[in-house]
């Protein structure tokens, strides 16, 4: 375990570890974060020929032009994927806010924050929760109109958990009302019959396969 590595070098090393484990969701996310960070910092030239995915990442990086370091990321759901996003975000020098009520009840509140704090402080909000349709930890339509209206600033919003965690109509309204800086969706309500208007509105759209 190296402690003298810079944040990007640490993230690269961690990405390699995850690549070797074959854990696809994290293996996919980490290089994307590193790619955006390095391009914003000018630490490596762009390839003469980019893949479609790399080209889209470059467009997002150029469009919003900010460094990941010192930005605040709110991770909602800190399980198998969320905990790894937590580690990588820390290595990239980000401020990390964690929200996971079931874990908080077991482990205590020292590590976790309420959803309202994430809505107030985060620059990036990423959802990694299971889908619960009822109960104390209900996540069905967790991100609905009041969720987006409570944002204190425009955020980069990602959902790679379950499509029904986000209310489609509320998300479309939030985008049209200019409440969000960018939107990345990997999951959709009513798959495979997804809302094609929402598909056209988001910045990055992928199928959860």
C-alpha positions in Angstrom: 0.0 0.0 0.0 1.6 3.2 -1.2 1.0 6.4 0.8 3.3 8.7 -1.3 1.1 8.7 -4.4 -0.7 11.8 -5.7 -4.6 11.5 -5.8 -4.7 10.7 -9.5 -2.0 8.1 -9.2 -3.8 6.5 -6.3 -7.0 6.4 -8.2 -5.2 4.8 -11.2 -3.8 2.2 -8.9 -7.2 1.5 -7.4 -8.7 1.4 -10.8 -6.3 -1.3 -11.8 -7.1 -3.3 -8.8 -10.8 -3.1 -9.6 -10.1 -4.0 -13.2 -8.4 -7.2 -12.1 -11.3 -8.1 -9.9 -13.7 -7.8 -12.8 -16.1 -5.6 -10.9 -17.7 -3.9 -13.9 -19.6 -0.9 -12.4 -16.6 0.5 -10.6 -14.2 -0.4 -13.3 -16.3 1.7 -15.7 -16.8 4.7 -13.4 -13.2 5.1 -12.1 -11.5 5.6 -15.5 -14.2 8.1 -16.4 -13.6 10.2 -13.3 -9.8 10.0 -13.9 -10.2 10.9 -17.5 -12.3 14.0 -16.7 -9.9 15.1 -14.0 -6.7 14.7 -16.1 -8.2 16.5 -19.1 -9.3 19.4 -16.9 -5.8 19.6 -15.4 -4.1 19.3 -18.8 -2.0 16.4 -17.6 -2.3 14.3 -20.8 -3.1 15.2 -24.4 -6.2 13.9 -26.0 -5.9 10.9 -28.2 -6.1 11.7 -32.0 -9.1 9.3 -32.1 -11.4 9.1 -29.2 -14.0 6.4 -28.6 -17.6 7.6 -28.5 -17.6 7.3 -24.7 -14.4 9.2 -24.4 -15.7 11.9 -26.7 -18.8 12.4 -24.6 -16.7 12.5 -21.4 -14.6 15.2 -23.0 -17.6 17.2 -24.0 -19.0 17.1 -20.4 -15.5 18.1 -19.0 -15.2 21.0 -21.4 -18.7 22.2 -21.0 -18.6 22.4 -17.2 -14.9 23.0 -16.7 -14.3 22.2 -13.1 -11.9 20.1 -11.1 -13.1 17.1 -9.1 -10.7 18.0 -6.3 -12.4 19.9 -3.5 -15.8 19.4 -4.9 -18.5 17.8 -2.7 -20.0 14.6 -3.8 -23.1 13.2 -2.1 -23.4 9.4 -2.2 -26.9 8.2 -1.5 -26.7 4.5 -0.7 -23.3 3.2 0.5 -23.4 -0.4 -0.3 -21.3 -2.5 -2.7 -21.0 0.2 -5.4 -21.5 3.3 -3.2 -18.7 2.4 -0.8 -16.2 2.0 -3.7 -17.3 5.4 -5.2 -16.6 6.7 -1.7 -13.0 5.4 -1.7 -12.3 6.7 -5.2 -13.8 10.2 -4.5 -11.6 10.5 -1.4 -8.5 9.6 -3.5 -9.4 12.3 -6.0 -9.5 14.9 -3.2 -13.2 15.3 -3.1 -15.3 16.1 0.0 -17.6 13.1 0.5 -21.0 13.1 2.1 -22.6 9.7 2.8 -26.3 9.0 3.2 -27.4 5.4 4.1 -30.1 5.2 6.8 -30.0 1.4 7.3 -26.2 1.5 7.8 -26.5 4.6 10.0 -28.9 2.8 12.4 -26.4 -0.1 12.8 -23.1 1.9 12.8 -24.1 5.2 14.3 -24.4 8.7 12.8 -20.7 9.7 12.9 -20.0 8.8 9.3 -23.4 9.6 7.8 -25.4 12.7 7.0 -29.1 13.4 6.3 -30.3 13.7 2.8 -31.1 17.4 3.4 -27.5 18.1 4.0 -26.5 16.5 0.7 -29.2 18.5 -1.1 -27.8 21.7 0.5 -24.1 21.1 0.0 -23.3 18.6 -2.8 -21.9 19.6 -6.2 -22.5 16.0 -7.4 -25.3 13.7 -6.3 -25.1 10.0 -7.2 -27.7 7.4 -6.3 -26.7 3.8 -5.4 -29.7 2.6 -3.4 -31.8 -0.6 -3.7 -35.4 -0.3 -4.7 -37.8 -0.4 -1.7 -41.4 0.4 -2.5 -42.6 0.8 1.1 -41.3 1.0 4.7 -39.0 3.3 6.7 -36.3 3.0 4.0 -38.6 3.5 1.0 -36.6 4.5 -2.1 -39.4 4.4 -4.7 -39.4 7.9 -6.2 -36.8 9.1 -3.7 -35.8 11.8 -6.1 -39.1 13.5 -6.8 -40.3 17.1 -7.0 -39.5 18.1 -3.4 -36.0 16.5 -3.7 -35.1 18.6 -6.7 -36.7 21.8 -5.3 -34.7 21.4 -2.1 -31.4 21.8 -4.0 -29.4 24.8 -3.0 -27.5 25.0 -6.2 -27.3 23.3 -9.6 -25.7 19.9 -9.3 -24.5 17.1 -11.4 -27.0 14.3 -10.9 -26.4 10.6 -11.5 -28.6 7.5 -11.1 -27.1 4.1 -11.6 -29.3 2.3 -9.1 -32.8 1.6 -10.1 -35.0 3.6 -12.5 -38.0 3.8 -10.2 -35.8 5.6 -7.6 -36.2 8.7 -9.7 -39.6 10.2 -10.6 -39.4 10.7 -14.4 -41.8 13.7 -14.6 -40.1 15.4 -11.7 -36.7 14.9 -13.2 -37.8 16.3 -16.6 -39.3 19.4 -14.8 -36.0 19.9 -12.9 -34.0 19.8 -16.1 -36.4 22.2 -17.9 -36.4 24.5 -14.8 -32.6 24.6 -15.0 -32.1 23.1 -11.5 -29.4 20.6 -12.6 -26.0 21.2 -14.1 -26.0 17.8 -15.9 -27.8 14.5 -15.7 -26.4 11.0 -16.2 -28.8 8.0 -16.2 -27.9 4.4 -16.4 -31.4 3.2 -15.3 -34.9 4.2 -16.3 -38.4 3.9 -15.2 -40.6 1.4 -17.1 -37.7 -0.2 -18.9 -37.6 -1.1 -21.7 -40.4 1.4 -22.5 -38.5 4.4 -21.3 -39.5 8.0 -21.6 -37.9 9.2 -24.9 -38.3 12.9 -24.0 -36.1 12.3 -20.9 -33.7 10.4 -23.1 -33.2 13.5 -25.2 -32.9 15.8 -22.1 -30.1 14.0 -20.3 -26.4 14.5 -20.9 -25.3 10.9 -20.8 -27.7 8.0 -21.3 -26.7 4.3 -21.0 -28.5 1.0 -20.6 -28.0 -0.9 -17.3 -26.7 -4.2 -18.7 
